[in-house]
Amino acid sequence: MSAIGKVDSVWRYPVKSMRGEELEQVYIGFSGVYGDRLFAFKDASAMAGFPYLTGREEQEMLLYRPLFRNPDKAAMPLNLAEAEDLAPGVTPIFGDADELGLDIETPSGDVLAIDDPALIEKLTARLDGKHDVSLLRCDRPMTDCRPVSLFSLQTTRQLGEEVDAVLDKRSFRANIYVDLAAADGFGEEKLIGKTVQIGARVVLSILERDPRCKMITLDPDTGEANPKILRAVARNHDGMAGIYGAVLVEGAVRAGDEIKILN
């Protein structure tokens, strides 16, 4: 069982559509990355199936930076070691609201509590007034489709060549960025239908390709859009880029962890 690549970096996004954070390691449970997408903003004018305010409506939303008030407690479940010692590995508890409390640094440098009404005022200031926005909180990640998303550095590079630009991997908002041994882009798609192990413990079932939207066109540092990216993905790759996985065995994933195919 040889390695097909390694983990380049691991990320989580505490608030849906806001800036992500790179971590040394993340805990991946059955429902996704610990601390990922715990908060979102509901928009009453959005479609019922996807009722969120996102960067598609307010591009500057990507420039808001979430800050956990207790970063050590927000990094991993506090009883992780004890839970893993109980064979075959008991699911640890997720932190409560106090342990996972969040502040938001706005593009102007203000720091507001996630539930401060002034934050919603800032988020909607540039909108047309038809957006009735409220805060959502969930104990489990509010991911769009599957619990964990993966994206390769090779795919980032290939898409950059297709649009004649140097692309930032962060635009694709994956949980796990991977550096594959194969040089070609979109090599991660060959893992669909397979079971992979990442590091010493985590096992994922790779289920499907990731359908993409306007979010991948937004520069993570400026919020400016490059529509060529989505057009290239739609034209050359059926609108898909990256892959989704379901978690079969929970555990921690770190940068540098090897990725192996189990079957």
Secondary structure, 3 states (H helix, E strand, C coil): CCEEEEEEEEEECCECCCCCEEECEEEEECCEECCCCCEEEEECCCCCCCCECCCCCCHHHHHCEEEECCHHHHHCCCCHHHHHCCCCCCCCCCCCCCCCCEEEECCCCCEEECCCHHHHHHHHCCCCCCCCEEEEECCCCCCCCCCEEEEEHHHHHHHHHHHCCCCCHHHHCCCEEEEECCCCCCHHHHHCCCEEEECCCEEEEEEEEEECCHHHHECCCCCCECHHHHHHHHHHHCCEEEEEEEEEECEEEECCCEEEECC
